[in-house]
């Protein structure tokens, strides 16, 4: 499994978080909106944590640069 195969669902989770904030939070009471924001923030933190484990080099080397086997592998 490549980094890209893992990043794709993580990107979808982040997009879902953005959509929840934009579409659901405005319809909630202020108290519930704060609660939802905290929960969504926790999800985003965990997604960022996983992304960090996959390596930050992706932004400078391309999406799957770290997945190719090294010469001699």
Buried (B, 14 or more C-beta within 10 A) or exposed (E): EEBEEEBEEBEEBBEEBEEBBEEEBEEEEEEEBEEBBEEBEEBBEEBEEBBEEBEEEBEEEEEEEEBEEEEEE
